[in-house]
Amino acid sequence: MKLLPDGGGDGDGAGAALGLARARVARGAGAAAEDKVRKELEQRSLGFFFPGASLTALRYGPLEDDEAPLVVEYSFQAPRLARRRAGAGGAELVLPAPYPALLGKRYVGVPRRRSPLLLTYVVPMVLEAQVQLPPGSGQVQAGPPVALSSFGRFAQRVEAGGGKLQLRAEFAMPTRRVEPAEYADFVAYARRVDSAEDAAAIISLGAK
């Protein structure tokens, strides 16, 4: 991804699907025209995580070989990849991790529970992102490495250097019941995941 001083930018992405996930994607892609696939990706994926984003390129395949991974490649532009704010030394950008789990939004609606909470299965995911920083960027404060495993596997590491950020994240969650007595621990887990993803790095822009 290429980040601009106003927080917008553009990027390229790629993902591969196997097994049942591959079958669902291939079935949808084969049954619809490319403009419909483009619209679905813009509205249900990019549009959700990057409001206002628009696709500039889309490629996917192979559709015929059920044994091969189905690879989806795309390019996009987004008006907000990062949040711009005033910092102690001037303007700065707060960069969230792409495609966050949003556990608090999905599961934490009340301070305590009397009935169990059902966590739905999340396919193991590995995300690797390279972010090109805006020209003239100053100090970069990368978030500390995080590794959690109590309710699901979450790991995130961010490294900065050479005008770029390298982010690697892993997330997987099994189907399970969170009993009322465990709920406070789950809330703490969700907050740690959300906090790490919400501010993967803070980029100083100086007095701009």
C-alpha positions as CSV (number, residue, x, y, z in Angstrom):
1,M,0.0,0.0,0.0
2,K,1.1,3.6,-0.7
3,L,0.1,6.0,2.0
4,L,-0.5,9.7,1.4
5,P,-0.2,12.6,3.9
6,D,-4.0,13.0,4.1
7,G,-4.4,9.4,5.2
8,G,-5.7,8.2,1.8
9,G,-3.8,6.0,-0.6
10,D,-3.8,3.1,-2.9
11,G,-2.8,-0.5,-2.7
12,D,-2.6,-4.0,-4.2
13,G,-3.9,-7.1,-2.6
14,A,-4.0,-10.9,-3.2
15,G,-5.6,-13.8,-1.5
16,A,-5.9,-17.5,-2.1
17,A,-8.8,-19.9,-1.3
18,L,-8.8,-23.7,-1.0
19,G,-11.4,-26.3,-0.3
20,L,-14.9,-25.2,0.6
21,A,-13.8,-21.5,0.6
22,R,-12.5,-22.0,-3.0
23,A,-15.7,-23.6,-4.1
24,R,-17.8,-20.7,-2.8
25,V,-15.6,-18.1,-4.5
26,A,-15.4,-20.0,-7.7
27,R,-19.2,-20.7,-7.8
28,G,-19.9,-17.0,-7.3
29,A,-17.3,-15.9,-9.8
30,G,-18.4,-18.3,-12.4
31,A,-22.1,-17.5,-12.1
32,A,-21.6,-13.7,-12.3
33,A,-20.2,-11.2,-14.7
34,E,-17.0,-9.5,-13.7
35,D,-18.8,-6.2,-13.0
36,K,-20.9,-8.0,-10.4
37,V,-17.9,-9.6,-8.8
38,R,-16.3,-6.2,-8.7
39,K,-19.3,-4.7,-7.1
40,E,-19.5,-7.4,-4.4
41,L,-15.8,-7.0,-3.5
42,E,-16.1,-3.2,-3.3
43,Q,-19.2,-3.2,-1.2
44,R,-18.7,-6.3,1.1
45,S,-15.0,-6.4,1.6
46,L,-13.1,-3.2,0.6
47,G,-16.0,-1.0,1.3
48,F,-16.5,-2.4,4.8
49,F,-12.9,-2.1,5.9
50,F,-11.9,0.9,3.7
51,P,-15.0,3.1,3.4
52,G,-15.2,4.8,0.0
53,A,-12.7,2.5,-1.6
54,S,-12.9,1.7,-5.3
55,L,-11.4,-1.1,-7.3
56,T,-9.0,-0.1,-10.1
57,A,-8.1,-3.7,-11.2
58,L,-9.4,-7.2,-10.5
59,R,-8.1,-10.6,-11.6
60,Y,-9.0,-14.1,-10.4
61,G,-8.5,-17.7,-11.4
62,P,-8.2,-20.5,-12.3
63,L,-11.9,-21.4,-12.1
64,E,-11.7,-24.8,-13.7
65,D,-8.9,-26.5,-11.7
66,D,-10.6,-27.6,-8.4
67,E,-7.3,-28.8,-6.9
68,A,-5.4,-25.5,-7.5
69,P,-5.8,-22.5,-5.2
70,L,-8.1,-19.8,-6.5
71,V,-6.2,-16.6,-6.4
72,V,-7.8,-13.2,-6.3
73,E,-5.7,-10.2,-7.1
74,Y,-6.9,-6.6,-7.0
75,S,-5.8,-3.0,-6.9
76,F,-7.8,-0.2,-5.2
77,Q,-7.8,3.4,-4.1
78,A,-9.2,4.5,-0.7
79,P,-9.8,8.0,0.8
80,R,-8.8,6.8,4.2
81,L,-6.2,4.1,5.0
82,A,-5.1,5.9,8.1
83,R,-6.6,8.5,10.5
84,R,-5.0,11.9,10.5
85,R,-4.8,13.8,13.9
86,A,-2.9,16.5,15.7
87,G,0.0,15.2,17.8
88,A,2.4,16.8,20.2
89,G,4.9,17.4,17.4
90,G,2.5,18.3,14.7
91,A,0.2,16.2,12.4
92,E,0.4,12.4,12.5
93,L,-1.2,9.4,10.9
94,V,-2.6,6.5,12.9
95,L,-2.4,3.4,10.7
96,P,-4.7,0.5,11.6
97,A,-4.0,-3.0,10.5
98,P,-5.9,-4.0,7.3
99,Y,-8.9,-6.3,7.6
100,P,-9.1,-6.3,11.4
101,A,-11.0,-8.9,13.4
102,L,-13.2,-6.3,15.1
103,L,-13.9,-8.6,18.0
104,G,-15.4,-5.9,20.3
105,K,-17.8,-4.8,17.6
106,R,-18.9,-8.4,16.8
107,Y,-19.1,-9.9,20.3
108,V,-18.8,-7.4,23.2
109,G,-22.2,-5.7,23.5
110,V,-22.8,-5.9,27.2
111,P,-20.6,-5.5,30.3
112,R,-21.6,-9.0,31.7
113,R,-23.6,-12.0,30.6
114,R,-25.9,-14.5,32.2
115,S,-25.9,-16.9,29.2
116,P,-23.0,-18.3,27.1
117,L,-21.5,-16.5,24.2
118,L,-20.9,-18.5,21.0
119,L,-17.8,-17.7,19.1
120,T,-18.0,-18.6,15.4
121,Y,-15.1,-20.3,13.5
122,V,-12.6,-18.1,11.8
123,V,-10.5,-19.7,9.1
124,P,-6.8,-19.3,9.9
125,M,-5.5,-16.2,8.2
126,V,-2.0,-14.8,7.6
127,L,-1.7,-11.2,6.5
128,E,1.4,-9.6,5.2
129,A,1.4,-6.0,4.3
130,Q,4.0,-3.5,3.1
131,V,3.1,0.2,3.5
132,Q,5.1,2.9,1.7
133,L,5.1,6.0,4.0
134,P,4.4,9.5,2.7
135,P,7.4,11.5,1.5
136,G,9.0,13.4,4.3
137,S,7.5,11.3,7.1
138,G,9.2,11.7,10.5
139,Q,9.4,9.3,13.4
140,V,7.4,6.1,13.2
141,Q,6.1,4.5,16.4
142,A,5.4,0.9,15.6
143,G,3.1,-1.0,17.9
144,P,4.7,-3.6,20.1
145,P,4.6,-7.3,19.1
146,V,1.5,-9.0,20.3
147,A,0.9,-12.8,20.7
148,L,-2.3,-14.1,22.3
149,S,-3.9,-17.6,22.4
150,S,-6.6,-17.7,25.1
151,F,-9.7,-17.6,22.9
152,G,-8.0,-17.7,19.5
153,R,-4.6,-17.4,17.9
154,F,-3.6,-13.7,17.3
155,A,-0.2,-12.5,16.6
156,Q,1.0,-9.1,15.1
157,R,4.4,-7.6,14.4
158,V,5.2,-4.3,12.8
159,E,8.6,-3.1,11.7
160,A,9.6,0.2,10.2
161,G,12.6,1.1,8.1
162,G,13.7,2.6,4.8
163,G,10.5,4.6,4.4
164,K,8.3,1.6,4.7
165,L,6.3,-0.4,7.2
166,Q,6.2,-4.2,7.2
167,L,3.2,-5.8,9.0
168,R,2.6,-9.4,9.6
169,A,-0.5,-10.7,11.4
170,E,-2.1,-14.1,12.1
171,F,-5.6,-14.8,13.3
172,A,-7.6,-17.9,13.8
173,M,-10.5,-18.7,16.2
174,P,-12.3,-22.0,16.8
175,T,-16.0,-22.4,17.4
176,R,-16.5,-22.4,21.2
177,R,-18.8,-21.3,24.0
178,V,-17.7,-18.6,26.3
179,E,-19.4,-19.2,29.7
180,P,-20.5,-16.2,31.7
181,A,-17.7,-16.8,34.2
182,E,-15.2,-16.5,31.3
183,Y,-16.8,-13.4,29.7
184,A,-14.6,-10.8,31.4
185,D,-11.5,-12.6,30.3
186,F,-12.9,-12.7,26.7
187,V,-13.6,-9.0,26.8
188,A,-10.0,-8.3,27.9
189,Y,-8.8,-10.5,25.1
190,A,-11.0,-8.7,22.5
191,R,-9.8,-5.3,23.7
192,R,-6.1,-6.3,23.4
193,V,-6.7,-7.6,19.8
194,D,-8.7,-4.5,18.8
195,S,-6.2,-2.1,20.4
196,A,-3.3,-3.7,18.5
197,E,-5.1,-3.7,15.2
198,D,-6.6,-0.1,15.7
199,A,-3.1,1.5,15.9
200,A,-0.5,-0.7,14.3
201,A,1.7,2.3,13.8
202,I,1.7,6.1,14.4
203,I,3.5,8.1,11.7
204,S,4.7,11.6,12.4
205,L,4.2,14.2,9.6
206,G,5.9,17.1,11.4
207,A,4.3,20.5,11.3
208,K,2.3,19.8,8.1
